């Protein structure tokens, strides 16, 4: 009878191989991200993500909570709650968080499935300067709903000068 136990080295090698394969898969699936310049204007980000589709006013179907003043741009609380279904004929597929004046405006993309229960996200983001923050919900049929709020940043969370 053969012994089928793996050594720790064999297990790590297998796990590393799977991680590399997954990384290659993700890079291929999200290949457009690999070709981004170090800085991208928000207009280019919106065009890249939504290919010219209209952003509808989402204030009736979603809420965006961010502070009016962020004393530390490196840790800004944000909550997005879309009062839209995550299952059925028309449902939320993705939620994007975009900061207009960050070097790389798209801060996060969240995907939803029926198992998600609801389209709700609460997290922290980094902001480089005073900016508008947008939340964009993408429906499975391609419709886009967006809300935005301005956040005044007193200390940058991205471009702090060197301590001197």
Number of C-alpha atoms within 10 A of each C-alpha: 3 4 5 6 8 10 9 9 9 11 12 12 12 13 12 12 12 12 12 12 12 12 12 13 12 11 13 12 10 11 12 11 11 9 8 11 10 7 10 16 14 18 11 12 17 17 11 12 13 15 10 9 12 12 16 13 14 19 13 10 14 20 18 21 15 18 14 12 14 21 15 17 25 19 15 19 15 17 14 23 18 23 15 16 18 23 17 9 8 14 21 26 20 18 25 18 22 23 27 26 17 24 17 18 23 19 16 13 13 13 14 18 15 14 8 11 11 17 24 17 15 12 11 14 17 17 30 23 22 21 16 17 24 21 27 24 32 20 18 16 11 15 16 20 21 22 21 21 16 16 20 18 21 14 17 19 20 14 14 11 7 5 4 3
